[in-house]
Protein backbone atom coordinates (compact mmCIF):
# COMPACT_ATOMS: atom_id res chain seq x y z
CA UNK A 1 0.00 0.00 0.00
CA UNK A 2 1.11 3.55 -0.56
CA UNK A 3 -0.33 6.97 0.19
CA UNK A 4 0.84 10.55 -0.04
CA UNK A 5 1.24 10.33 3.72
CA UNK A 6 -0.36 8.79 6.78
CA UNK A 7 -4.03 9.05 5.77
CA UNK A 8 -4.14 5.71 3.96
CA UNK A 9 -3.85 4.04 7.34
CA UNK A 10 -7.66 4.28 7.39
CA UNK A 11 -7.68 1.94 4.38
CA UNK A 12 -5.02 -0.28 5.96
CA UNK A 13 -7.25 -0.74 9.01
CA UNK A 14 -10.13 -2.12 6.94
CA UNK A 15 -7.92 -4.37 4.81
CA UNK A 16 -6.10 -5.81 7.81
CA UNK A 17 -9.41 -6.45 9.54
CA UNK A 18 -10.79 -8.35 6.53
CA UNK A 19 -7.53 -10.10 5.54
CA UNK A 20 -5.69 -10.90 8.79
CA UNK A 21 -3.55 -13.57 7.10
CA UNK A 22 -1.89 -11.12 4.73
CA UNK A 23 1.46 -9.48 5.34
CA UNK A 24 1.18 -5.78 4.50
CA UNK A 25 3.74 -3.11 3.71
CA UNK A 26 2.57 0.48 4.08
CA UNK A 27 4.59 3.26 2.45
CA UNK A 28 3.88 6.89 3.43
CA UNK A 29 5.35 9.39 0.98
CA UNK A 30 4.90 12.23 3.47
CA UNK A 31 7.90 14.13 2.12
CA UNK A 32 5.85 14.91 -1.02
CA UNK A 33 2.48 15.45 0.70
CA UNK A 34 0.00 16.74 -0.09
CA UNK A 35 -0.42 15.21 -3.56
CA UNK A 36 -3.70 17.07 -3.96
CA UNK A 37 -2.06 20.28 -5.10
CA UNK A 38 0.60 18.68 -7.31
CA UNK A 39 0.45 18.39 -11.11
CA UNK A 40 -0.75 15.17 -12.73
CA UNK A 41 2.80 14.55 -14.01
CA UNK A 42 4.25 14.85 -10.50
CA UNK A 43 1.59 12.52 -9.08
CA UNK A 44 2.40 9.88 -11.70
CA UNK A 45 6.13 10.23 -11.01
CA UNK A 46 5.62 9.78 -7.26
CA UNK A 47 3.32 6.79 -7.88
CA UNK A 48 5.93 5.08 -10.08
CA UNK A 49 8.60 5.64 -7.44
CA UNK A 50 6.39 4.26 -4.67
CA UNK A 51 5.44 1.23 -6.76
CA UNK A 52 9.06 0.44 -7.59
CA UNK A 53 9.90 0.45 -3.90
CA UNK A 54 7.02 -1.87 -2.99
CA UNK A 55 7.73 -4.28 -5.85
CA UNK A 56 11.35 -4.49 -4.74
CA UNK A 57 9.97 -5.60 -1.38
CA UNK A 58 8.15 -8.46 -3.12
CA UNK A 59 4.57 -7.17 -3.08
CA UNK A 60 2.06 -9.25 -5.07
CA UNK A 61 -0.68 -6.58 -5.20
CA UNK A 62 -0.63 -2.83 -4.63
CA UNK A 63 -3.36 -0.74 -3.08
CA UNK A 64 -3.10 2.90 -4.11
CA UNK A 65 -4.39 4.15 -0.75
CA UNK A 66 -4.63 7.74 -1.92
CA UNK A 67 -7.60 9.23 -3.73
CA UNK A 68 -5.45 11.72 -5.61
CA UNK A 69 -3.02 9.09 -6.91
CA UNK A 70 -5.90 6.72 -7.69
CA UNK A 71 -7.77 9.27 -9.78
CA UNK A 72 -4.67 10.59 -11.54
CA UNK A 73 -2.16 7.73 -11.92
CA UNK A 74 -3.71 4.24 -11.80
CA UNK A 75 -4.21 4.05 -15.57
CA UNK A 76 -0.48 4.70 -16.08
CA UNK A 77 0.46 2.29 -13.29
CA UNK A 78 -1.54 -0.53 -14.85
CA UNK A 79 0.03 0.12 -18.23
CA UNK A 80 3.57 0.00 -16.83
CA UNK A 81 3.47 -2.78 -14.21
CA UNK A 82 2.27 -6.36 -14.34
CA UNK A 83 0.65 -6.61 -10.90
CA UNK A 84 -2.92 -5.95 -9.78
CA UNK A 85 -3.64 -2.41 -8.56
CA UNK A 86 -6.56 -1.52 -6.32
CA UNK A 87 -7.66 2.07 -6.76
CA UNK A 88 -9.78 4.30 -4.59
CA UNK A 89 -12.44 6.63 -5.87
CA UNK A 90 -14.91 8.84 -4.02
CA UNK A 91 -18.05 6.96 -2.98
CA UNK A 92 -20.41 8.99 -5.17
CA UNK A 93 -22.58 5.99 -6.11
CA UNK A 94 -23.68 4.93 -2.61
CA UNK A 95 -24.11 8.56 -1.60
CA UNK A 96 -26.37 9.28 -4.57
CA UNK A 97 -28.45 6.14 -3.94
CA UNK A 98 -28.94 6.95 -0.25
CA UNK A 99 -29.68 10.66 -0.59
CA UNK A 100 -33.23 11.74 0.17
CA UNK A 101 -32.63 15.44 -0.37
CA UNK A 102 -30.88 14.63 -3.67
CA UNK A 103 -28.00 16.84 -2.58
CA UNK A 104 -24.65 15.16 -1.88
CA UNK A 105 -21.50 16.80 -0.56
CA UNK A 106 -17.98 15.68 -1.39
CA UNK A 107 -14.92 16.86 0.48
CA UNK A 108 -11.82 16.06 -1.59
CA UNK A 109 -8.51 17.38 -2.82
CA UNK A 110 -8.26 19.74 -5.75
CA UNK A 111 -6.55 17.11 -7.94
CA UNK A 112 -9.22 14.50 -7.21
CA UNK A 113 -12.08 16.86 -8.06
CA UNK A 114 -10.43 17.88 -11.35
CA UNK A 115 -9.53 14.33 -12.44
CA UNK A 116 -11.14 12.53 -15.38
CA UNK A 117 -11.97 9.51 -13.22
CA UNK A 118 -13.87 11.58 -10.68
CA UNK A 119 -15.82 13.43 -13.36
CA UNK A 120 -16.68 10.18 -15.17
CA UNK A 121 -17.84 8.59 -11.91
CA UNK A 122 -19.90 11.61 -10.95
CA UNK A 123 -21.59 11.81 -14.36
CA UNK A 124 -22.34 8.09 -14.34
CA UNK A 125 -23.74 7.66 -10.84
CA UNK A 126 -25.03 11.08 -9.80
CA UNK A 127 -27.79 11.53 -12.37
CA UNK A 128 -30.57 13.60 -10.82
CA UNK A 129 -28.45 14.45 -7.80
CA UNK A 130 -26.79 17.78 -7.06
CA UNK A 131 -23.16 17.20 -6.03
CA UNK A 132 -21.66 19.96 -3.89
CA UNK A 133 -17.88 19.85 -4.33
CA UNK A 134 -15.67 21.26 -1.59
CA UNK A 135 -11.89 21.42 -1.90
CA UNK A 136 -10.27 20.39 1.37
CA UNK A 137 -7.25 22.64 0.97
CA UNK A 138 -5.01 22.61 4.03
CA UNK A 139 -6.43 19.55 5.78
CA UNK A 140 -3.77 17.05 4.71
CA UNK A 141 -0.91 19.42 5.54
CA UNK A 142 -2.28 19.98 9.04
CA UNK A 143 -2.66 16.23 9.65
CA UNK A 144 0.84 15.50 8.37
CA UNK A 145 2.33 18.20 10.60
CA UNK A 146 0.66 16.84 13.73
CA UNK A 147 -2.06 19.52 13.98
CA UNK A 148 -5.05 17.22 13.68
CA UNK A 149 -6.58 18.49 16.92
CA UNK A 150 -5.58 22.13 16.56
CA UNK A 151 -7.80 25.21 16.59
CA UNK A 152 -6.67 25.81 13.02
CA UNK A 153 -8.05 22.42 11.97
CA UNK A 154 -11.33 23.02 13.82
CA UNK A 155 -11.86 26.32 12.03
CA UNK A 156 -11.01 24.82 8.63
CA UNK A 157 -13.33 21.82 9.02
CA UNK A 158 -16.18 23.98 10.31
CA UNK A 159 -15.80 26.36 7.36
CA UNK A 160 -15.88 23.57 4.77
CA UNK A 161 -18.72 21.55 6.32
CA UNK A 162 -21.00 24.53 6.98
CA UNK A 163 -20.68 25.64 3.36
CA UNK A 164 -22.06 22.27 2.27
CA UNK A 165 -24.74 22.13 4.96
CA UNK A 166 -26.14 25.40 3.64
CA UNK A 167 -26.87 23.55 0.38
CA UNK A 168 -29.00 20.93 2.24
CA UNK A 169 -26.72 17.89 1.83
CA UNK A 170 -27.75 14.70 3.59
CA UNK A 171 -24.78 12.60 2.43
CA UNK A 172 -21.14 13.62 2.84
CA UNK A 173 -18.43 11.75 0.92
CA UNK A 174 -14.92 11.87 2.37
CA UNK A 175 -12.89 11.88 -0.84
CA UNK A 176 -9.42 11.64 0.68
CA UNK A 177 -8.06 8.82 2.85
CA UNK A 178 -6.76 11.35 5.37
CA UNK A 179 -10.23 12.68 6.11
CA UNK A 180 -11.67 9.68 8.00
CA UNK A 181 -9.07 10.40 10.69
CA UNK A 182 -11.27 13.44 11.39
CA UNK A 183 -14.57 11.56 11.26
CA UNK A 184 -15.66 12.39 14.82
CA UNK A 185 -14.89 16.08 14.33
CA UNK A 186 -16.70 16.15 10.98
CA UNK A 187 -19.68 14.26 12.39
CA UNK A 188 -19.98 16.68 15.29
CA UNK A 189 -20.22 19.63 12.91
CA UNK A 190 -22.36 17.90 10.26
CA UNK A 191 -24.91 16.59 12.76
CA UNK A 192 -27.01 13.44 12.92
CA UNK A 193 -29.00 14.18 9.75
CA UNK A 194 -25.90 13.86 7.53
CA UNK A 195 -24.58 10.41 6.67
CA UNK A 196 -20.80 10.26 6.26
CA UNK A 197 -19.35 7.85 3.70
CA UNK A 198 -15.78 6.79 2.97
CA UNK A 199 -14.28 4.04 0.82
CA UNK A 200 -12.49 1.91 3.44
CA UNK A 201 -14.74 -1.15 3.64
CA UNK A 202 -15.40 -1.22 -0.11
CA UNK A 203 -11.66 -1.13 -0.87
CA UNK A 204 -11.02 -3.97 1.57
CA UNK A 205 -13.69 -6.11 -0.13
CA UNK A 206 -12.27 -5.30 -3.56
CA UNK A 207 -8.77 -6.24 -2.39
CA UNK A 208 -10.05 -9.60 -1.13
CA UNK A 209 -11.96 -10.23 -4.38
CA UNK A 210 -8.90 -9.55 -6.56
CA UNK A 211 -6.60 -11.69 -4.38
CA UNK A 212 -9.09 -14.58 -4.67
CA UNK A 213 -9.60 -14.05 -8.40
CA UNK A 214 -5.84 -14.01 -9.06
CA UNK A 215 -5.27 -16.97 -6.71
CA UNK A 216 -2.98 -14.81 -4.56
CA UNK A 217 -4.78 -14.89 -1.23
CA UNK A 218 -2.85 -16.25 1.75
CA UNK A 219 -4.77 -18.91 3.65
CA UNK A 220 -1.76 -20.44 5.42
CA UNK A 221 -0.83 -20.19 9.09
CA UNK A 222 2.58 -18.72 8.30
CA UNK A 223 3.89 -15.73 10.25
CA UNK A 224 2.41 -12.44 9.04
CA UNK A 225 4.26 -9.12 9.16
CA UNK A 226 2.97 -5.55 9.21
CA UNK A 227 5.59 -3.03 8.09
CA UNK A 228 5.22 0.76 8.01
CA UNK A 229 7.64 3.11 6.27
CA UNK A 230 7.72 6.91 6.05
CA UNK A 231 10.20 9.27 4.40
CA UNK A 232 9.70 12.16 6.80
CA UNK A 233 9.61 12.65 10.57
CA UNK A 234 7.88 9.51 11.82
CA UNK A 235 6.61 10.90 15.14
CA UNK A 236 3.13 11.87 13.90
CA UNK A 237 2.74 8.58 12.01
CA UNK A 238 3.77 6.64 15.13
CA UNK A 239 1.09 8.40 17.15
CA UNK A 240 -1.51 7.32 14.58
CA UNK A 241 -0.21 3.74 14.55
CA UNK A 242 -0.40 3.55 18.34
CA UNK A 243 -4.18 3.88 18.03
CA UNK A 244 -4.32 0.56 16.18
CA UNK A 245 -1.60 -1.46 17.87
CA UNK A 246 1.05 -0.35 20.35
CA UNK A 247 3.50 -2.81 18.77
CA UNK A 248 3.35 -1.25 15.30
CA UNK A 249 6.46 0.78 14.51
CA UNK A 250 7.00 3.41 11.82
CA UNK A 251 10.42 3.12 10.20
CA UNK A 252 12.05 6.23 8.72
CA UNK A 253 13.33 5.92 5.14
CA UNK A 254 15.65 8.01 3.01
CA UNK A 255 13.35 7.78 0.03
Secondary structure, 3 states (H helix, E strand, C coil): CEECCCCCHHHHHHHHHHCCCCCEEEEECHHHCCHHHCCHHHHHHHHHHHHHHHHHCCCCEEEECCHHHHHHHHHHHHHHCCCEEECCCCCHHHHHHHCCCCEEEEEECHHHHCCHHHHHHHHHHCCCCEEEEEECCCHHHHHHCCCCCCHHHHHHHHHHHHHHHCCCCCEEEEECCCHHHHHHHHHHHHCCCCEEECCHHHHHHHHHHHHHHCCCCCCCCCCCCEEEEECCCCHHHHHHHHHHCCCCCEEECCC
